Amino acid sequence: MENNLDRRFLLGGLAGAAGVTALAAMARGGPLNPPAGAIGSTGRTLDEVEPRTPVGAARTPGDGASVYRITQPGSYYLIGDVQQTGTRNGITIQASNVTLDLMGFSVVGVAGQTAAYGVYQPYAADRTAVRLRNGSVRGWSIGVLLANQCVVERVHAAGCELAGLLLGSGAVVVDCTATGNQTGIFLDSGGVAARCTSWSNTSVGILLGRGCVAESCAASLNSGHGFNCQSGAVVLRGCQADDNGASGFTVNSNSFLDGCQSVGNTQHGILMGAGSTCSRCTANSNSQSGVSCTLSGSILECTCNGNGQHGVSVEGECLVRGCVCSSNGVGAATGHGISASGAGNRIDGNHCARNDNGVTVAVTGNMIARNSVTLNRTFGYSIAPGNLFGPNIFNASGMTSSNNPHSNYEF
C-alpha cells in the first residue's frame, strides 16, 4: 500500500514539474522590456471598421440642384433620411461604379415639386453601374432614375408623379415594390426584373422595353395595364396580373409567356403580338378575351375560364393546342371557347365547355382536329365551309366510335 501511494505521489509530482517547466518556457517566450519609441495601436482604424463613405454634407456636399452629390466611384451609405429642400433632387450620382446603401432610410420629396428625382444618375455615354439597395423613395417626380447597367435591390418607390423606378438599358431590379406612382417600374431594353410587385399605380404597373425578362413579378390594381411590353421580344415567367384597369399582359411581337396568371382585368387577360407564344398560362374572369393573339402565335396548354368574350381569340396562322376554355361569354357579347377570325390556324386537341359557342371559325383555310366540346349554350362547333375539319362525332344517347385520329367530339 505504501509503495502504491508513493508511486501516485511521484507521478503527480512529475506532472506538476512538467507544468511548471512548460509555464517557465512560456514565460521566456518574449522580451521583458518593450521596444523603444511610442507605443502604437494594434486595433483597426475607423476606415477599416466601416470602409464605406457616409452620405452627408461633410463627405458628399450638395449644390443648387441636389441635396447631396456623389462624384467619385465607391461605396456609400445613408445615416438618416434625406429630405428634399426647395426644388432640388435628393441624391445625384455623377460617377460610375457606385454602390449606395439606403440602410433602411427614406429619400423623401415634397409633393407637387415636378422634375425632381429622389436618386438620380444623369445620363452620360460612359456613366454606368450604380447599385442601389435597402430603402425607400417617395414623393418625387421620379423616385429612382438611373443610367445603364444599374442594379436596384429591395427598394420601395411610392407616390411619384411619373415613375417609381425608371432604369436604363441592361438594368436588374430584384425584390422591389412600387405603389401609388403613375408608372410603377420601367425597364429599358435588356433589363431583368425578379420578384417585384407593382400595385395601385395610376397607369402601368410594370413597363418593359425590348428584350427584357421578368420572373415571379406581380402587377395588381393598376389603373392601366398590369404589364405593358410594347417593344416586343420579352420573356415573362411565373408572373401575375390581377384586377388591372386595362389588360393584364400586353406584349408585342416575338414574346414568350410561360406559367403566368391573369385574372379579373378590365380588358384582355393576355394580349399578344405576332410571333408570340403563351404556354401553360391561366387567364380567368377578364372582361374581354382570356388570351388573344394576332398572327403566327402559339397558345399552348392554357386555361381560360369565365372571360367576358372568348377564352382564346386568334386572327391568322396561329396554333391553339391543349387548352381548356370554359364558361366564356359571361358578358353581353357572344363568347366562344376558341374563336378564329382569319385563315391558316390550327386548332388541335382543345376542350371547350359551357361557353356560348365551343369552337368558332369564321373563314376558310383552317384546320380543326381532335377537339372536344360539351354543354355549350348555342353551338358546339360553328365552322365556315372550306376548312379542314376532322369528323364530328356526336350522339345524344352515347358516344359513337371512330377510327379517325383527327375526329372532333361533341357530347
N, C-alpha and C positions, 0 to 999 in steps of 0.2 A: 504494500500500500504506500509506504513512504517513497519507494522508488518511482511509483506512478505519479505521485504528487510532484516530486522533484522534476520529473520529465515534463509535466504540464507547465510548471513554473519556468523551466528552462526555455520551452518553446515560446511561451508568452513573452519572455524577456528578449528572445531573439527577434520576434516580430516587432516589439517596441523599439528595439535598437535599429532595426531596418527602417522603421518610420522616422525616427529621429535623423538617421543618415539621409533619407530622402528629403526631409524638410531642410536639412542643412545644405544639401545640394541646390535646392530651390532658392534658398536664401543667398547662395553665392552666384545665382544666375545673372544678376545685373549689377551695374556700378552703384555704389552707395552715395556718390556725390553727383548732383545734377550737372548737366553741361553748362558751360559758360554762356552768358548772354541772356536776353529776355526770354521768358517762357511764353510760347505761343499756344493758341487754342488748337486742340485736336478735334473739335467738332466741325460740322458743316456750316458753310455760310448761309445767309438768308436766301441768296440766289440759288444755292444748291438745294435748299429745302423746297422752295417754290420758284422754279426757273421761269415761270410764265410772267408776263407783264400785266399788272392791273390796269384796267381802263379807268382813266380819271384825268383831271385837269393837269396833274403833275407830269404824267408819262405820255398821255395821248391828248394833248390840248386841242380844243375845237377852234372854229373860226366863225365867220359870219354866216356860213352855210350849214354848219354841223355842230352839234353839241360836243362830240368827240371825233377825232380823226386818227386812223391807223395808217401810217405811211411807210412802215417797214415790215418785211416778212417776219413771221414769228408766231408765238402762241400767246394769246391774251385772254383775260377773264374779267368778268364783272365782279364788283364788290358791293353792288347795290342796284336798285332800279335806275334806269336812265329816263328822265322826263324831258319832253320837248319844251323848249323855250322859244317864243316868237314863232317864226315860220321855218326854223331850221330843221334839217334832218337829224335823226338820232345819232347813229354811228356810221361814219363814212369810211370805207376801206379803200385806200388808194395804193394798193400793193397786191401782188400775187403771193401765194403760199402763206396764207394767214389762217390760223385756227382761232376762233372766237367762241369761248365757252360762256354762256349766259349764266351759268351756275344757279339756275332756277329763278333768276330775277327777270324783270319785265322791261321792255323798251316801249315807253308809253307816249303816244301822240296826243295832240289836242284836237278835239272834234271840230270839223269844219275847216281845218287847215289843208288845203289842196296842194298837190305837187310836193309833198314832204314824205320822206321814206324813213322807216324805222332802222333797218340795217341795209346799207346801200354800198354797192361797188360800182362806180361809174365805168361804163364800158370803155375798154381800150383793147386794141388788137393783141397786145402781149400781156393782158391782165386776166388771170385765171385763178383757179384752185383756191377758193375760200371754203373752209369747213366751219359750219355754224351749228351749235348744239345746245340743248338743255335750257330752254326758257320760253318766253312768250313775247309776242309783239302785238300791239293793239292800238287802234285809233288813228292809223296813218292813211295817207292816200294809197300807198303800197307798203305792206308790212315788211317784206324782205324782197329786195331787188338785187340779184347777184348776177355776175357775168358767167362766162362759160366754165364748165368742168367744176362746178361747186358741189358740195355735199351738205345737206341740211338734215339734221337728225333731232328727233324729239323736240320739235318746236311747235308751239300753238300760235296760230295767227287769227285774230278776231277783230271784227268791226272796222275793217279797212274799206275805203271808198271805192277802190278799183280792184285790188287783188290782195289776197293774204300772202301768198308766196308766188313770186314771178322770177323764174330761174332760166338762165341761158342754156345754150346747147350742151349736151353731154352731162347734164346735172343728175345727181342722185338724191332722192328725198325719201327718208325712211322714218316710220313711226311718228309722222306729223299729223296735226289736225288743223282744220280751217273752218271757222264758223262765223256767220254774220258779215261776211265780206260781199263784194259784188261777185267776183270770181274767186273761188276758194284757192285752188292750186293750179298754176300754169307752168308747164314744162315745154321748153322749146325743143327742137329736133334732137333725137337721140338720147332723150332722158329716160331715167328709170325711177319708178315710184313703187314702194313696197310698204304694205301695212299702214296706209294713210287713210284718213277719214275726213270727208268734206261735207258739211251739212248746214242747212238753213242759210245758204248764201242767196243773194238776190238775183243771181244769174246762173252761171255754170258751176257745178261742183268741182270737177277736175277737167282741165283743158289740156290736151296733149298734142304736141307737134309731130311732124313726120318721123317715123321710125322709133317712137317711144315704146316703152314696155311698162305695164302696170300689173302688179301681182298683189292679191289679197287686199285690195283697196275698196272703200265703200263711199258712195255718194248718195245722200238721202235728204229729202225735204228741201231741195234747192228749187228756186223758182223757175229755172231753165232746165237744160239737160243735166242728167247726172254726170255722164262722161260725154265730152264733145271732142271728137278726133277728126277734124276737118281736113287735115293734111294727108291722111292715109298711112298705110304700111305700119300700123301699130299692132302690138300684141297685148291682149288682155287675158289674164289667167286668174280664175278664182275671185273675180271682182263682183261687187254687189251694188245695184242701183234701185232704190226703193222710193216711191212716193214723191217723185220729182214733178215739176210743173210742165215739163216737155217730155222728151223721150228719155228712157233710162240710159241707153247707149246709142250714140250717133257716131258711126265710124265711116270714114271714106274708103276709097278703093284699096284693095290688096291688104286688107287687115285680117286678123285672126283672133277669135274669141274662143276660149275653152273654159268650161266649168263655171260660167258666170250666171248670175241670177238677176232678173229684172222684174220687179213686182210693183203694181199699183201706180204706174206712171201715167201722166195725163195724155201722152201721145203713144208712140210705139214702145214696146219693151226694148227691142234691139232693131236698129235701122242701119243697114249695111250698104256700102257702095259696091261697085263692080269688082269681081275677082276676090271677094272676101269669103272667109269660112267661119261658120259658127258651129261649134261642136260641144255636145253634152251640156247645153245651156238650158236654163229654165226661164220662161217668160210668161208670167201669170197675171191676170187681173189688170192688165193695162187697157187704157181707153180705146186705143186703136189696135193694130195687129201685134201679136206676140213677137214674131221675128219676120222682118221684111228685107228683101234684097232686090237690087235692080237686075244686073246682068252677071252671068258667069260665076255665080256664087255657089257655095256648098252649105247646106243646112243639115247637120248630121246628128241623129240621136238626141234631139231636143224635146223638151216638154213644154207645151203651150196650152194653158188652161184658163178659161174664163175671161178671155180678152173681148173687148167691145166689138171688134171687127173679126179679123181672121186669126187663126192660130199661126199659120205660115203663109206669107204672101210673097210671090216671086213674079218677076217680069219674064225674062227670057234666058235660056241657056244655063239654067241652074240645075243642081242636083239636090233633091229633097229625099232623104233616106233615113229610115229608122226612127221617125218622130212620132210622138203621141200628142194628138191635138183633140181636146175635149171641151165641150161646153162653151165654145166661142160663138160670138154673135149675141152677147148679152145686152148690147145697146140697141139703138133704134135701127142701125144699119143691119143688113143681112150678113151674117158671118159664116164663113166656111172654115172647115178644119184646115184645108190646104186650098189655096187659090193661085192659079197660074194665068196671068193675063197676056203672056207672049208665047213665042214659039221656042223650040229647042230645049225644053225642060225634060228632065227625067224624074218622075215621082214614083219612088220604089220602096216598098216594104214599110209603109207607114200605117198607123192605126188612128182612125177618126171616129169619135163617139159624141153624141148629144150636142152636136153643133146644129146650126140652121141647115147647112148642107155639109156633106162629108168632104168630097174632093170635087172641085170645080175647075174645069179647063176651058177657057173662053175661045181659043183659036186653034187652028190646025198645027200639026208639026211637033207634037209632044209624045212622050212615051209614058204610059201609066201601067205599072205592073206590081203584082204581089202585095197590094194594099188590102186592108180590111176596114169596113165601116159598119157602124151599128147605132141604132137609136137616134139617128139624126132626124130633125124635125120635118124637113121638106124632102130632100133628096139624099140618097147615099152617094151617088155619082151623078155629076152633070158634065158630060164630056162632049165637046163640039165634034162634028164629023171631021174625018181626015186625020185623026190621031191614032197612034199605035196603042191599042187598049187590050190588055190581056182579057181572056174570057171572064165575064162577070158571073160568078157563081152565087145564086140566091135561091133559097127555098124557104118559104114561110114556115113550113112544118118541120124542117130539118135540113141540115147542110148536105148538099149533093157532093159527090166526089169528082175530082178532075185530075187527070194525069199531066195537065199543062203546068209547068213550073211558074208561069207568068200570070196565073189566074189572080183576079181580084175578087175578094169575097165581100158579101153583104149579108148581114144576119141581124 
